[in-house]
Amino acid sequence: MGSVQGLPLDLHDEELKAICRQYGVAQLALFGPVLRDDFTDHSDIDVLCTLTPDSPAHGLIGSGFIRLWKICGAGE
């Protein structure tokens, strides 16, 4: 997994890596406002992830993504 340095988010690298391992995320990418100068506290954080073939997250949206959302400092 690449670095999250230089983003306007307070991400916790080790916790993010642990969630990706737990849910079989092979690649995680951010796109949209978080990469642009117009990002604010009210902007969406767009996430694209590639799952491993045996990932338990196939077809699921829920707790793992909520944990990721909280790690990004959203909902505070």
Sequence and secondary structure as in RCSB ss.txt:
>XXXX:A:sequence
MGSVQGLPLDLHDEELKAICRQYGVAQLALFGPVLRDDFTDHSDIDVLCTLTPDSPAHGLIGSGFIRLWKICGAG
E
>XXXX:A:secstr
    TTSSS   HHHHHHHHHHTTEEEEEEEGGGGSTT  TTS  EEEEEE TT TTTT  SHHHHHHHHHTTTT
 
